[in-house]
Amino acid sequence: MILNDLFKKYKSFIAYAFFGACTTLVNLITYKIFYFVLKTPNIPSTIIAWLLAVLFAFITNKLWVFNSKSWVASVVFPELTKFFICRIATGILDVLIMWLAVDKMKWNAMLWKLVSNIIVIILNYIASKILIFKNKDTTENKNEKQILN
């Protein structure tokens, strides 16, 4: 009973953590394929990995994290626009971290890709809660607001 109550209270955070991990895998695997297998330079590999991860993240966040099930243009377009704007900002941060750590400092590419992804995931969650899906006033969100207050 207690576990079920905790799960209900933190469902969006648990879902975000799970899909954040999946998004990180999409990003890391894509980066590894392009950078190490296809020998694509670091920055294009980072951008391609970011783009595929953002598309994956939008769909999973929309449907399963923030329960925005509508595909009506008047709902999807503002969500998608805000989502991509925030992701572009964190994508630029990802590119800057990778450029500095890998290209300039010659540090381990995969380690820094993971570190960069952790930073980006935290910032993206904050942006999603505050800016993108903020108008979703579900019972779950009300529970989370009560906990935070």
Secondary structure, DSSP 8 states (H G I E B T S, - for coil): -HHHHHHHHTHHHHHHHHHHHHHHHHHHHHHHIIIIIS---HHHHHHHHHHHHHHHHHHHIIIIIS------HHHHHHHHHHHHHHHHHHHHHHHHHHIIIIIIT---HHHHHHHHHHHHHHHHHHHIIIIISTT---HHHHHHHHHH-
